[in-house]
């Protein structure tokens, strides 16, 4: 009877498990899918029929950056469906999902609208 102390894993698999690379990749993939589903849910069935190119771009986007750029098209579609105020509100909730997924320069930053005072 032979006793095996280590499972039959390749060195790459052992390294990936040791460094947590596979777990991180899975988390990123899951977050991307959550963002994609949220965008499609916002668009809804009626929106997907009226704006099929937007739904297609959301489904075809391979990474967080591509999904980030599709937001503009989604915003336009939502504004056409529900009005600009509702579209903006929905886009704020969507932007939060991108936290930590984009390079630092791409993430939206909260802004404060300042009124201009004339002197």
Secondary structure, 3 states (H helix, E strand, C coil): CCCCCCCCCCHHHHHHHHHCHHHHHHHHHHHHHHHHHHHHHHHHHHHHHHCHHHHHHHHHCCCHHHHHHHHHHHHHHHHHHHCHHHHHHHHHHHHHCCCCCCCCCCCCCCCCCCCCCCC
